[in-house]
């Protein structure tokens, strides 16, 4: 008996998907719920698990094929009733035997470890980063390598290159050509855009062509905010089990400013202006596939601890490719922080149909004048790009000035003044 594996129902805004990778080959056994194939949409990567245990009988859609909802991906030859339980016992026995062998005689090959010990998510990470399982110290039972172990290994490995990469913008992962040393060869490589990169290009072009975009700038003295963070960072983390960063304070400041200037929180729909009675703020997050903007819903009701926890969760999801369509839909305003890459000043592009976007930048010590004296202060340039069809210059400048005042005197956020 065979079972058809079909493309799941796609979200309303997604017309089709691209087959990104098969995790099982024809003839390989599959357990219920095990990852079979990944589909890439213009927003997220969808995972298609095995609906039942069996053997993969066919792959009817190849990597790179575009497929629509309910299209046939492949077929699964089902196991006879009762065979699944026997298969699981056999698998557990194999793993136990492998672990015993590891502790006594000889080391298994990386391929044997990968297939018998590592979970599908671990194997996926190993493939993506060209790693061998024996490079990573496992923290699981009997030394099993967990996904957290791989993530920690990658983070530690990439630390030395962190400073060198700060100025690089977030882009989708693209195969690179290794140029021959001193050969003088003029090598080129042509690769197709990923679905996400193509969608980013489409939306950026849409924003520049269909809006009257303008940018206003200001600078913020970060001393008070840095002092506040230094004073309460440890207590905040101990109380809320999450770190205290600058982003949560900017989100809260932006929320207050959006409530004071409702036109910045509005959007244009045809000949109508839609004013939103809530603040859904998107936070631009860099991932290997490109820049994604998950949404913080109803930030007017969120505490700073909730904002920080949500941002950390979204960053982890983006890194693992686990963001859902729901995480990325909607939004009334966006904040992007180019400062983490070393950007000193930029003009962020709108995220339609939103009417404004706030750009944060690197903090630099500069000489400024306070009380007729020159002092050194940590300063940040901030930028607000806005749709001039809806937002007048006075409103945009006042909005950005409000954020500046709230950040320079954080007590205003609590006192709502």
Phi, psi and omega in degrees: 000134180244154180234132180281138175255117186243160175295129179293167178300125181271152178301160185302324184275359182247118184278320182207181181219164178245134177292115186271314183196140170265131179260355174227142179256160181303130180097349180276141178289149183225135174264157179302130178085354181285143183294125180260307188211149176248138179243132179258125172256182180282004179233312185221172173259126180260135178260134178249108181274165177287127180286343181203170178277146179169209179232134179292117185269328182201155171243104184270352175231125182272163176301130182100343179290144174267132184228152178253172180303138178074003176290151183282124177264321182181185179231152182237123176276116187287149175282149174300154181303131180095342182288331181299316181296319179296322180297319181293320178297317179298318179298314180298321179295321179295317180297316180298318179296319180298318181295322178295319179297321179300321186276352184242289192269270188243158178283135175288159178289158177303324180296319179294318177300314184302315185282327187263331187251316187286144176283166180303320181294325178292315180300322180297314179297321179298317179294314184298325185253011176054051181249157171255145184299326184285356175282343191245133178278123182274146179250001181278185180297134182060028177078017181296138179278123179260166179301321180298326179295319180293316180298318179295320179298315181295319180296318180292320181294324185274353183302315181299332182268000186301311184294327180289335183266356188302323184277355182278133177289160179285121179226162178291151181294126182231135177302138182252152177264130175275110182283135177299135183296126173053029181272338182076005181291140178258088186264140174233156176220133180248123178230146179288149174295144170289162179301319181294316180297320178296322179291320177300314180300317181297316183288324178294319178295319178300317182295319182285333183269331189250005178231156174265077190277136179220154182233135174241151187235158172205175176230147186238132173279112186271005187300312182297320180292320179292323177295317179299315180295318180296322183288322188246004186302309183294317180293321178298313180295321179293322182284316188252357179058035175207153184283160176257110180249180179283331187298320182297323179289324175292323178297315180293321177296318179296322180297315178299316181295322179296325179288331179279332182235079186299337179293333178287335180266008184260175177215159179261130176233097185067240177261010181251152171254125180257113177266127184263128179272022180212163180241107173252104188258124177274139178246116180292125183235132179278135174227171180295335181272346182140188182275128177237156185230083175289156188254137168265114185274136176053059181294341177293343179255356185267145171276168179295325177296319178294322178296313180299315181297320180293320180295317179298319179296316180295321179297319179294319179296318181296319180295325181269359181069033186251009179293140179263166177301319182298327179296333189255352185272151175082206180107141179245349183198154181227145173239131177233139185242091177284350180297332180294340177259001178099005181291130179268329182198140179203168175243095182296149181264142183301154176249086186304148003273014178297155184255355181203156177214136180260131177250123173262156183221182185294147176270125180230139174285127180222159176279123178230164181258123175230125180053044178064020177236146178273122180228162178264126181224148174283114186245148176228131170280138175237147182229141175237111172269138185214159179272110185291346176295329185250323186250124177283160180302321180298315180295319181294314180295319180294323178298312182292324178294325177296316177299317178302313182294321181291322180287321181287340176221079188302338179299335179299327180295316180290320183276351180057050180233000000 
